[in-house]
Amino acid sequence: MLTEGEKGRYARQIPLLGIEGQERLKGSGVLIAGAGGLGSASSYYLAAAGVGHMRIADSDAVDLSNLNRQILHRVPGLRKTLSAEETLRSLNPTIEVEGVDVCISESSIDDLLNGIDLIVDAMDSFEARYILNSAALEHALPLVHGAVSGFDGQVTTIIPGRTACLRCMFPKPPPRDAPPVIGATCGIIGSIQAMEAIKMLTGFGEPLANRLLIWDGRCAQMDEISIVRNERCPDCGSRSV
């Protein structure tokens, strides 16, 4: 049940989601995989929206070069999970925020998903993304994928048993690098990820299912690519849709 204070805090979105939708957010658990640029924007808006339990997984410390885009952080040298906890608890003290200082790996992912209803992929490594993809399929959890480079970004929502998975879209990882990034690109893509998560958790709207949204910041244009499930995909090919 929502408290009177929570009803006041969320007064501008309850007319859209209803009391029931807001209570669903309060009762939900979300894993934010990565506390960088995308994780900063997505977690900020999910915390503000009232997601009741947020688990932030990252294994890095804040670097000065992060601060053009990673809006959760202020102090170079601080562990990102601690920085994220402090910022999000200050933003919304009514929710539970749990920072977990760990790498996303085959050995850590199951514990990270305990009590979780949805995963936000805010990673910068496709090796870690594939681990999230496999775990989402195994645990039947929606996975909101996002990625950025420069002025550009992409988002899709993977729903196990219903859509193509990340491996269908990207059978092989692209070359790993550290591309330059405009901070606002992370804000745009991370905000869309947050919107996708809110829709999935509350049941409102149509998610980006089997659709890859592409953002080109140079001309402020969004396009969409239809995604087709690969029946021979090593991750989801043997699973029913």
N, C-alpha and C positions, 0 to 999 in steps of 0.2 A: 504493500500500500504506500502511496505517496504521502509524505508529510505536508502540512500547510506551507512550510518553507519551500519544499520542492515544487509544489504547485505554483508558487510565486516565481521561483527561479525559471521554470520552464513555461511560463504563461504564454509566451509568444509562439511556442511550437505545439503545445497541447491542442489548440484548435485544428492543427493539421494531423497530428498523430492520435489524438484522443487520449483519455486517461489510460485506457488499456495499452495503447502503443507506448506511452511513456513508462508504464510499469514494466513492459517487456524490456525496454532499454535498461531500466534499473535492475532487472533480474538477469541481465546478460553478462557474459564474460567474453572479452576480446583479447586475443594475443596480437600485440604489435611487434612484428619481427623486424627489429632494426629501429634505432632511435636517432637516425640521421635526418636528412631533409624531408623525405616522405613520411617517416615515422613521426617527425615533429608536427607536421601539418595535420596528418590524419588523427593522431592521438589528441591533439589540442581540441579539435572540433568534436571528437567523440566524447572526450571528457566534458566539454561544455554542454553537449547534448544530454548527458546524464547516463552514459553506459556505466552500470554499477560496479563492475570489476574489470580493471584494465591491467594486463600483464605486459610489461615492456621488456623485451629480451635484446641485449646488446653486450658486447664484450670489450668495447673501446672506451678510451678517455676523450674528453673534449679537446680538440685542437683549435688553435686560432683560425685556421683556414676553414673550419666548419661553420663559422658564425655568420657567413653571408646567407645561409639557407636553413640552418638547423635551429629553429626559433625556440626550441625547448631549453637551449643552453645559453649560459652567460659567462661561465668561468672556465678558461682553458686549464686542463689538467685534472678537472673533476671527472669521476666516472660518469658516463652518460646515463646509466640507469639511475644513479643517485640524483643527478641533475634533473632527469625526467620526472622522478617522483616529486621532487621539491616544486617544480613548476606546475605540474598537473594538480597536486594537492592544494596549492595556493589558488589555482584557477577555480577548482570545484572541490571544496572540502567535504562534500556529501558523498563522494564516491571512494572506492577502494583502489589504490594504485600500488602495484607491486613491481618493482624493478628486479630483474634477474640478470646478473652479470655472468653471461654464459654465451658461448658460440652456439649457433644453430648447427646441430649435428645429428647423426643417426642415433647417438647415445643420449642426447639431451631432449629430443623433440617430444617424446611421449610424456615426460613429466611436465613440459611446458604447456601441453594441451589439456592437462587435468583441469576440469571445470570450465573449459573454454567452449564457446558456441560458434566462434567465427575467427578466422585468421586474416590479418592484414599483412600482405607481403610488401615490406618496405626495405628489402635487402638491396645490396649492390653487387651480389655474387649469384650467378646462375646455379652454381653448385648448391648453395644454400636454398635457392628458390626451388630446385628440384626436390630437395628434402621436404620442404613445406608442401609441395604439390603431392608427393607420395603420402605424406602424413594426412593431408586433408582428405584424400581418397580413402585411406584406411579408416579414418575416424568419422567419415561422412560429414565433414565440416566445410562450409563455404569458405572459399579463398579469394580475397580481393587483391588482385595483382596490380602493381604499378611500377613504372620505371621511367627514368628521366635521363636526358642527355642534352646539355646546352639549353636551347629554347624549346626543345621537343619533349614529349612524354606520351605514355600510353597507359590505358587502364582496361581491365576486363574482370568479370566476376565468374569464377569457376564454381559450379555447383555439382558435386559428385552425384553420379547417376542421372544427370540431366544434360550436362554440357561437355564440350571438349575440355581437356585438361591442358595445363601449361606445356607438357611435353608434346602434346599434339601440335601446338602452335610453334614451339621452338624445340625441334627434335635434338638439336645440338646447341650447346651454349655459344653465344657470340664471343669474340675475342675479349678477354678481360682487360680492362683499363680503368683509368680514373678520369672520365671525361669532364671537361669544364661544364659548370652548371650555373644558370641564372637562378637565384633563390626563389624568385616568383614562380618559376616553372614547378618547383617542388610544392609551392603553395597551391597551385592550380590542380596538379595531379593528386596531391595528398587530400585536398578538399573533396575531389570527386571520389576518391577511395572512401572517405568518411561517409559521403552520401550513399554510396553503394552499401556500406556496412549497415547504416541506419535503415535502409530499405529492406535489406535481408532480415535484420533482427526484428523489425516491426511488421513485416508483411505488406508494406505500402509500396506502390509504384512497380515499375518494371526494371529489373536489374540488367546489367550489361552481359546477359547470358548469350554465349556463342557470338559475341560481338566484341571486337577490339577497337576501342576508341583511341584515335590518334590526334594529339594536339600539336599544332605547328605555331609556336609563339611568334615567329617572324612575321606572319601575316594574320595572326589571331584567327586561325581557322581550325575547326574540328572536322575530321572525317571518320568513317567507320569501315571496318573490314569484317565481313562475315567469316566466322570460323566453323570449320567442319571437323567433326571428330574423326580421328584416325583409328579405324577398327584394328589396326595392328600396333597401336601405341603400346610400348612396353609398360607404361604406368596404368593406363585405364582401358586398354584394348580388351582385356578379359572381363571387364565389369559391365554389368547390364546398364542400359540407359532407358 
